[in-house]
Amino acid sequence: MPTLPNKIVDLHTHLFNARCLPLPGIFANALNKDADNSWVARHLSTIIFKITESEYSPENLQENFLVDTDYVDRLSDTIEAHIVGEIEARNVQFRELADQEKHPLVVAHDITQDLKNLQKALIDEYENNQDCEIREAVTSLKEVPENLQFTKQSFSGWIEMIIGVAIRILNKEQDVADDIENYGAFIYSMLSAEKHMAETLIERYGVIAPDYPPITLVHHMMDMQMAYVVKPDTTQEMVSPYYPFYCEYVQQEDENNGDQISRMKQVHAQYPQTIGFLAFDPRRENCMDVFKFVQNGEFKGFKFYTSMGYLPANDPVAEIRDRVHTFFEKCAALDIPVFTHCTAQGFQTRAKLGLNAKPKNWDAVLEAFPKLRLCFGHAGGGKQTHVTSKDTGGKVDLISLGWSATKDEWNGPDDYVIKGVTYYNFAKDVVRLCRTYENVYCEFAYITDLIEGHGDECAKARACLVDNLVYVIHESQAVEAPYKFENKMAFGSDWNMPSMVTHPKQYLQVFLEIFDAGGPLANYREQFFHENALNYMKAQ
C-alpha cells in the first residue's frame, strides 16, 4: 500500500447523463451529417433519452473492459427491460411473450415504434452505402418481415439487431469526436441518473481501502447544444438535450424534470463531497445569466470548452469575441475559477476545431487578465497525439508529444514545422503558463496510456511522466521561474468518460505509486492530491 495523502481532490469528473447531452447533434456529427438530415441520429437519440434514468439503467458498470458486442447486448437488454417494466408498472396484466404469438402491449409500446422508425431510417440512409460491411449489416435489417410475430426470443433478437447495426455504423463512420472510440460504451456509461452517477463514483473510490482519506469530487457540466446549430435547417430544438441546460422559469421542485443546473444542485445537496463547475458557452444569448449561480455559492466556477467552437481570445465572430472578453473580465474581477480542456485530442464537432484548445491561445487572455484563476484540464495530454484539424490559420497537421515524451523529445525544440507537420507539445506550453502566472494550474486527468495497453507500455508511459515531472520541477527551481510547478499540478480522473468509467481506483492507484514515499516526487504528494486543487478553487 503506497503512502496516502491527508486528503484527495479529484479535480475533473462528470456527473451528467445522456439526457444532458444534445444526442441528435452528437450522433449526426459522428455520421458526418447534420441533425436535420439524419433520421438515424434523431430516432436513436429518442430511444436513448427514453431509457435513461429508468430503474433498469445500469447503476454499477462492470469492472473490466468490454468489447463492442457486449455493450450492444447490454443496451438491447436495457431497452427490452424498460419496455416490459413500463408495462408491468402500469398494473396491466402482463405475461411472458408466448411462442408464435405477438404481444399487443409490446407491439404498441412507443419505444417499439421508435425502434421500427430507427430500423427504417437505417435502411433508407445506408442500404447503398459504399462500405460493404455497413451495407451488409443494413441488408440484414431488410430481411425482417413487417408482420414479424414477436416471441420472447425474436423480440430480444430484433432489438439487438437494430441497436447493433446503429452502433456499428456510428463506430465505423465517426471521424470527429476523437475520444469516442466505442459509441456502445459511451451511451451505456451515460444511462444512469445523476445521483446514481455520484453514488457509483463514490462507491468506486470507497472500495479502494476502508482507511482512505476523504475524497472531494469536482464535477464539470457541459453545454454543447449550440455547437450543433450549424445552419438554419438545424434549429436549437432539433439538437436539444432532453433537459435544457438552463431555464429561468424551470419547476425546480420536480426532480423528474427541470433543467440541468437545478438537477445538479440537487446532487450537491445530497452529496456534500461534490463541488460543481458550470458550463459557459458564449453563443447563448443569456450566457451571462449563469454567473448568479457562482456568485451565490451554488457552483464554484466555470468550464470553458473551446474545442466546441469558440476561442478564448480573438474569436473571428465579433459578438462572441466581445462576450468572451466580458466573461473573463468578470471572472478575473470576482476571482472566479475557470477550467478548460487542453489536449490535442478531444470532443469536437464536424467543424474540427479541436486545436482551439492550444495553450498558446490563452496568452492574450492572461496578458489582459494576469490574475485570472485558470486550470488546464489534462495538463496538455499524455501520449503522443497526431491530429488533423482546423486552426486560426486554416487546416493544420499537428503532433503533440505530451507528458509521455522521452527526455530528448521533451528537451528538444518545440513549435516547429517539418514537411508540413507542426510539432507543438501542449504539455510543455501548459508548464510555461503555470510557471508564468500566479493563478494558472493544471490537472492530470485521462492520461490513458498509464492504464491501457500492455504492461511494458504502461510502465514506459509512467516512467516518462515521472522523468518529465521531476525535470520540470527541478528546472522551475533552477531557473527561478516566477511560480513553481510543484505548486500548480493536481490530480484528476475525467470520470465517467469511456476509458475511465470502470477504472477510477486503478488510475488513482497509479498516481499514489508515482508520489509514494521514497520516490523522486514523494515531497510533493500533498500538493498534488489536494493542496494545489484547493488553492486553485479557493476552497481551503
C-alpha positions in Angstrom: 0.0 0.0 0.0 1.5 3.3 -1.0 1.7 6.2 1.4 -1.6 8.1 1.4 -2.1 11.9 1.3 -4.2 13.5 4.0 -6.9 14.4 1.5 -7.7 13.6 -2.1 -9.4 16.0 -4.6 -10.4 14.6 -7.9 -10.5 17.9 -9.9 -12.1 16.5 -13.0 -15.2 14.4 -13.0 -18.6 14.4 -14.8 -22.0 13.5 -13.3 -24.2 14.4 -16.2 -26.0 11.7 -18.2 -27.4 11.1 -21.7 -30.4 13.4 -21.1 -28.0 16.3 -20.6 -26.4 15.9 -24.0 -27.5 17.1 -27.5 -27.5 13.5 -28.7 -29.1 14.2 -32.1 -26.3 16.6 -32.9 -23.6 14.3 -31.5 -24.8 11.2 -33.4 -25.4 13.1 -36.6 -21.9 14.6 -36.5 -20.4 11.2 -35.9 -22.2 10.1 -39.1 -20.7 13.2 -40.9 -24.2 14.8 -41.2 -26.2 17.5 -39.5 -29.2 16.6 -37.4 -31.7 17.9 -40.0 -30.8 15.2 -42.5 -30.1 12.2 -40.2 -33.2 10.4 -39.0 -30.9 7.7 -37.7 -29.4 10.2 -35.3 -32.8 11.6 -34.2 -34.6 8.2 -33.8 -31.6 6.7 -31.9 -31.5 9.8 -29.6 -35.2 9.4 -28.9 -34.7 5.8 -27.7 -31.7 6.7 -25.5 -33.4 9.6 -24.0 -36.4 7.4 -23.0 -34.4 4.6 -21.4 -32.0 6.9 -19.5 -32.7 7.1 -15.7 -35.2 4.2 -15.8 -34.8 1.8 -12.9 -33.4 -0.7 -15.3 -30.4 1.6 -16.1 -27.0 0.3 -15.0 -26.2 1.8 -11.6 -22.9 -0.2 -11.5 -20.9 -0.9 -14.6 -18.5 -3.9 -15.0 -15.0 -3.6 -13.7 -13.5 -5.0 -16.9 -13.3 -3.5 -20.3 -16.0 -4.9 -22.6 -15.9 -5.5 -26.3 -18.3 -3.7 -28.6 -20.8 -6.6 -28.9 -21.1 -6.7 -25.1 -22.3 -3.1 -25.0 -24.8 -3.8 -27.8 -26.1 -6.7 -25.7 -26.4 -4.5 -22.6 -28.1 -1.6 -24.4 -30.5 -4.0 -26.0 -31.3 -5.7 -22.7 -31.9 -2.3 -21.1 -34.3 -1.3 -23.8 -36.2 -4.5 -23.6 -36.3 -4.3 -19.8 -37.6 -0.7 -20.0 -40.4 -1.7 -22.3 -41.5 -4.7 -20.3 -41.0 -2.9 -17.0 -43.1 0.1 -18.0 -46.0 -2.2 -19.0 -45.8 -4.1 -15.7 -45.6 -0.8 -13.8 -48.9 0.3 -15.3 -50.5 -2.6 -13.4 -51.6 -4.1 -16.7 -51.9 -7.9 -16.8 -48.6 -8.9 -18.4 -47.3 -12.3 -19.1 -44.2 -13.7 -20.9 -44.3 -13.5 -24.6 -45.7 -16.8 -25.8 -44.2 -18.6 -28.7 -45.7 -17.7 -32.1 -47.9 -15.0 -30.6 -47.5 -11.3 -30.9 -48.0 -9.5 -27.6 -50.1 -6.4 -28.3 -48.8 -4.3 -25.5 -45.2 -4.7 -26.6 -46.0 -4.1 -30.2 -47.9 -0.9 -29.3 -45.3 0.4 -26.9 -43.8 3.8 -28.0 -40.2 2.6 -27.9 -41.2 -0.4 -30.1 -42.4 2.2 -32.6 -39.2 4.2 -32.2 -37.2 1.0 -32.9 -39.2 0.5 -36.1 -38.5 4.1 -37.1 -34.8 3.6 -36.5 -34.9 0.4 -38.5 -36.5 2.1 -41.4 -34.1 5.1 -41.2 -31.0 2.8 -41.2 -32.3 1.1 -44.3 -33.2 4.4 -46.1 -29.9 6.1 -45.3 -27.4 3.3 -45.5 -28.6 0.5 -47.8 -26.5 1.9 -50.7 -23.5 2.8 -48.5 -20.1 2.4 -50.2 -18.8 0.4 -47.2 -19.6 -3.2 -47.8 -19.6 -4.0 -44.1 -22.2 -1.3 -43.4 -24.2 -2.3 -46.5 -24.3 -6.0 -45.4 -25.4 -5.0 -41.9 -28.2 -2.9 -43.2 -29.3 -5.6 -45.6 -29.9 -7.9 -42.6 -32.5 -5.4 -41.3 -34.4 -5.6 -44.6 -34.8 -9.4 -44.1 -37.0 -8.9 -41.1 -40.7 -9.0 -42.3 -43.0 -6.2 -41.3 -45.5 -8.7 -39.8 -42.9 -10.3 -37.5 -44.7 -12.4 -34.8 -42.8 -11.4 -31.7 -41.9 -14.2 -29.4 -39.7 -13.5 -26.3 -36.7 -14.7 -28.2 -37.4 -12.9 -31.5 -38.2 -9.6 -29.7 -34.9 -9.7 -28.0 -33.1 -10.5 -31.2 -34.9 -7.8 -33.1 -33.8 -5.1 -30.7 -30.3 -6.3 -30.6 -30.0 -6.4 -34.4 -31.2 -2.8 -34.8 -29.1 -1.4 -32.0 -26.1 -3.4 -33.2 -26.3 -2.0 -36.7 -26.7 1.5 -35.4 -23.7 1.3 -33.1 -21.6 -0.4 -35.8 -22.4 2.4 -38.2 -21.6 5.1 -35.6 -18.2 3.4 -34.8 -17.4 2.9 -38.5 -18.4 6.4 -39.7 -17.2 8.6 -36.8 -14.3 10.8 -37.6 -14.8 13.9 -35.4 -15.3 13.1 -31.7 -11.9 11.5 -31.4 -12.2 10.5 -27.8 -15.3 8.3 -28.5 -13.9 5.1 -30.0 -16.8 3.0 -29.0 -20.3 4.5 -29.1 -21.8 1.5 -27.3 -19.6 2.1 -24.3 -20.2 5.9 -24.5 -24.0 5.5 -24.5 -24.1 2.8 -21.9 -22.0 4.7 -19.4 -24.4 7.7 -19.7 -27.7 5.9 -18.8 -27.8 6.3 -15.0 -29.5 9.2 -13.2 -27.1 11.9 -12.0 -27.5 10.9 -8.4 -26.6 7.3 -9.4 -23.5 8.6 -11.2 -22.4 10.3 -7.9 -23.2 7.1 -5.9 -21.2 4.9 -8.4 -18.1 7.1 -8.3 -18.2 7.4 -4.5 -18.5 3.6 -4.3 -15.7 3.1 -6.8 -13.3 5.2 -4.7 -14.7 3.9 -1.4 -13.8 0.3 -2.1 -10.1 1.0 -2.6 -9.4 0.7 1.2 -11.5 1.5 4.2 -8.9 3.8 5.7 -8.5 6.0 2.7 -8.7 9.8 3.3 -11.9 11.7 2.3 -12.2 12.4 -1.4 -13.7 15.6 -2.8 -15.3 15.2 -6.3 -15.2 18.3 -8.6 -17.6 17.8 -11.5 -17.9 19.8 -14.6 -21.1 20.4 -16.6 -21.1 20.6 -20.4 -23.3 22.8 -22.6 -22.8 21.5 -26.1 -26.1 22.3 -27.8 -25.1 25.4 -29.6 -22.1 23.7 -31.2 -24.5 21.7 -33.4 -26.7 24.6 -34.5 -24.8 24.8 -37.8 -27.3 26.1 -40.3 -30.9 27.5 -40.5 -32.3 24.0 -41.1 -30.6 22.7 -37.9 -32.5 24.5 -35.2 -31.8 24.6 -31.5 -34.8 22.4 -30.8 -33.6 19.8 -33.3 -30.4 19.2 -31.4 -31.7 20.0 -27.9 -30.9 17.7 -24.9 -33.8 16.1 -23.0 -33.1 18.5 -20.2 -32.4 22.2 -21.2 -29.1 23.5 -19.8 -30.7 26.5 -18.1 -34.3 27.7 -17.9 -35.1 30.7 -15.8 -38.6 29.5 -15.1 -38.0 25.8 -14.6 -40.0 23.9 -12.0 -37.1 23.1 -9.8 -39.1 21.2 -7.2 -39.9 18.4 -9.7 -36.9 16.0 -9.6 -38.1 14.3 -12.8 -38.0 17.4 -14.9 -36.2 20.7 -14.5 -33.1 22.0 -16.2 -29.6 20.6 -15.8 -28.5 23.3 -13.4 -31.3 22.7 -11.0 -30.8 18.9 -11.2 -27.1 19.3 -10.3 -28.0 21.5 -7.4 -30.0 18.5 -6.1 -26.9 16.3 -6.4 -24.8 18.8 -4.4 -27.5 18.8 -1.6 -27.5 15.1 -1.4 -23.7 14.6 -1.7 -21.8 17.4 0.0 -18.5 15.9 -1.1 -19.3 17.2 -4.6 -18.3 20.6 -6.0 -19.7 21.8 -9.3 -18.4 23.9 -12.2 -21.0 25.3 -14.6 -20.5 25.3 -18.3 -20.2 28.6 -20.2 -21.0 28.9 -23.9 -20.7 32.4 -25.4 -23.0 31.5 -28.2 -26.0 31.6 -25.9 -27.9 34.9 -25.7 -28.3 34.6 -22.0 -24.8 33.2 -21.3 -24.0 35.8 -18.6 -27.1 34.9 -16.6 -25.4 31.8 -15.1 -23.0 34.0 -13.1 -25.6 34.2 -10.3 -25.2 30.5 -9.5 -21.5 31.0 -8.9 -21.8 34.3 -7.1 -24.3 32.8 -4.7 -22.0 29.9 -3.9 -24.1 27.1 -5.5 -21.3 26.4 -8.0 -17.6 27.0 -7.7 -16.6 28.2 -11.2 -16.9 27.7 -15.0 -16.0 25.1 -17.6 -14.9 26.8 -20.9 -14.7 24.1 -23.6 -13.0 25.8 -26.6 -13.0 22.7 -28.8 -16.7 23.0 -29.2 -16.2 26.0 -31.5 -15.0 29.2 -29.9 -11.7 30.8 -28.9 -10.6 32.3 -25.5 -9.3 35.4 -27.4 -9.5 36.8 -30.9 -12.6 34.8 -32.0 -13.5 35.6 -35.6 -17.1 36.4 -34.6 -17.2 39.9 -33.1 -20.2 39.1 -30.9 -18.6 36.0 -29.4 -15.3 37.9 -29.0 -17.0 40.6 -27.0 -18.9 38.2 -24.8 -15.8 36.1 -24.1 -13.8 39.3 -23.1 -16.6 40.3 -20.8 -16.7 36.8 -19.3 -13.0 36.8 -18.5 -13.1 40.3 -17.3 -15.8 39.4 -14.8 -14.2 36.1 -13.7 -10.9 38.0 -13.1 -12.6 40.8 -11.1 -14.6 38.3 -9.0 -11.7 35.8 -8.7 -13.9 33.0 -10.2 -12.0 29.8 -11.3 -12.2 28.8 -14.9 -11.4 25.3 -16.1 -10.6 24.5 -19.7 -10.0 21.3 -21.8 -6.4 21.2 -23.0 -5.2 18.3 -25.2 -4.6 17.9 -28.9 -7.4 15.4 -29.0 -10.9 15.8 -27.5 -14.6 16.2 -28.1 -15.2 18.3 -31.2 -17.7 18.6 -33.9 -17.5 18.2 -37.7 -16.0 21.6 -37.8 -12.9 20.0 -36.3 -11.9 22.9 -34.1 -10.1 20.8 -31.5 -7.0 22.9 -31.8 -8.8 25.8 -30.3 -7.6 24.1 -27.1 -4.0 25.0 -27.7 -2.4 26.6 -24.6 -0.9 29.5 -26.5 -4.4 30.6 -27.5 -4.6 31.7 -23.8 -1.6 34.1 -24.0 -3.7 37.1 -24.9 -6.3 36.3 -22.2 -3.6 36.0 -19.5 -1.8 39.1 -20.7 -5.0 41.0 -20.3 -6.0 39.4 -17.0 -2.8 38.1 -15.4 -4.6 37.3 -12.1 -7.2 35.1 -13.9 -7.7 31.8 -12.0 -7.4 29.1 -14.7 -6.8 25.4 -14.8 -5.8 23.4 -17.9 -7.6 20.1 -17.9 -5.4 17.0 -18.8 -2.3 19.2 -18.4 -1.8 19.1 -22.2 -2.3 15.4 -22.5 -0.2 12.2 -22.1 0.6 10.1 -25.1 1.8 11.4 -28.5 -1.2 12.6 -30.5 -1.3 13.3 -34.2 -4.3 15.3 -35.3 -5.5 17.0 -38.5 -7.7 19.8 -37.5 -8.6 23.5 -38.2 -6.6 26.3 -36.6 -6.8 30.0 -36.7 -4.7 29.9 -39.8 -6.6 27.1 -41.5 -6.1 23.3 -41.7 -3.2 22.0 -39.6 -1.5 18.7 -39.3 -0.1 18.6 -35.8 1.8 16.3 -33.4 1.8 16.9 -29.7 4.3 14.6 -27.8 2.6 15.1 -24.4 3.8 14.0 -21.0 4.8 10.7 -22.4 7.6 12.3 -24.4 11.1 10.9 -23.9 13.8 13.1 -22.2 15.3 14.0 -25.6 11.9 14.8 -27.0 10.9 16.9 -24.0 14.1 18.9 -24.0 14.2 19.3 -27.8 12.8 22.2 -29.8 9.1 22.9 -29.8 6.5 24.6 -32.1 8.2 24.0 -35.4 7.2 22.6 -38.8 8.8 19.6 -40.7 7.3 18.5 -44.1 4.0 20.3 -43.4 3.6 18.8 -39.9 3.6 21.1 -36.9 5.3 19.8 -33.7 3.9 21.6 -30.7 3.8 20.0 -27.3 0.7 21.1 -25.4 2.1 19.8 -22.2 5.3 21.9 -22.3 3.3 25.0 -23.0 1.0 24.3 -20.1 4.1 24.2 -17.9 5.2 27.6 -19.3 1.9 29.2 -18.4 1.7 27.6 -15.0 5.2 29.0 -14.1 4.5 32.4 -15.6 1.1 33.3 -14.0 0.2 33.2 -10.3 -3.2 31.6 -10.6 -2.7 29.2 -13.5 -2.9 25.4 -12.7 -3.2 22.1 -14.4 -4.6 18.7 -13.6 -3.6 15.2 -15.0 -6.9 13.6 -15.9 -7.3 10.9 -18.6 -3.7 10.1 -19.3 -5.0 6.8 -20.5 -1.6 5.3 -21.6 -0.9 4.9 -17.9 -3.5 2.2 -17.6 -4.3 1.0 -21.1 -2.2 -1.3 -23.3 0.4 -3.9 -22.4 2.2 -3.7 -19.1 5.5 -2.6 -20.6 3.8 0.2 -22.5 2.1 1.5 -19.3 5.4 1.2 -17.4 7.1 3.2 -20.2 4.4 5.9 -20.1 4.7 6.1 -16.3 8.5 6.4 -16.4 8.3 9.2 -19.0 5.7 11.1 -16.9 7.8 10.8 -13.8 11.0 11.9 -15.6 9.3 14.9 -17.1 7.7 15.9 -13.8 11.0 15.7 -12.0 12.7 17.6 -14.7 10.1 20.4 -14.8 10.1 20.8 -11.0 13.8 20.9 -10.8 14.0 23.3 -13.7 11.5 25.6 -12.1 13.7 25.7 -9.0 16.9 26.1 -11.0 15.8 28.9 -13.3 13.9 30.7 -10.6 10.6 30.8 -12.5 8.1 33.2 -11.1 6.0 30.4 -9.9 7.0 26.8 -9.1 5.3 24.0 -11.0 5.1 21.8 -7.9 2.5 24.3 -6.6 0.5 24.1 -9.8 -0.1 20.4 -10.6 -3.2 18.4 -9.4 -4.9 15.1 -9.6 -8.0 14.4 -11.8 -9.6 11.4 -13.5 -12.2 12.6 -16.1 -14.6 10.1 -14.9 -17.1 8.9 -16.4 -15.5 9.1 -19.9 -15.3 5.6 -21.5 -11.7 4.7 -20.7 -12.1 5.9 -17.1 -15.7 4.8 -16.2 -14.7 1.5 -14.6 -11.2 2.4 -13.6 -11.0 5.5 -11.3 -9.4 3.5 -8.4 -6.8 2.0 -10.8 -6.0 5.4 -12.2 -5.7 6.9 -8.7 -3.5 4.0 -7.6 -1.0 4.8 -10.4 -0.6 8.3 -9.1 -0.4 7.2 -5.5 2.5 5.0 -6.5 4.1 7.8 -8.5 4.1 10.0 -5.4 4.9 7.2 -3.0 7.4 7.6 -0.2 11.0 7.0 -1.3 10.3 8.1 -4.9 11.5 11.3 -6.5 8.1 13.0 -6.2 7.3 12.0 -2.6 7.8 15.5 -1.3 5.0 16.9 -3.5 2.3 14.3 -2.5 0.1 16.7 -0.5 0.4 19.5 -3.1 -0.6 17.2 -6.0 -3.5 15.4 -4.3 -5.3 18.2 -2.6 -3.4 21.4 -1.7 -3.0 22.8 -5.2 -6.6 22.0 -6.2 -8.0 23.6 -3.1 -5.8 26.7 -3.7 -7.0 26.9 -7.3 -10.6 26.8 -6.1 -10.0 28.9 -3.0 -11.6 26.1 -1.1 -9.4 25.7 1.9 
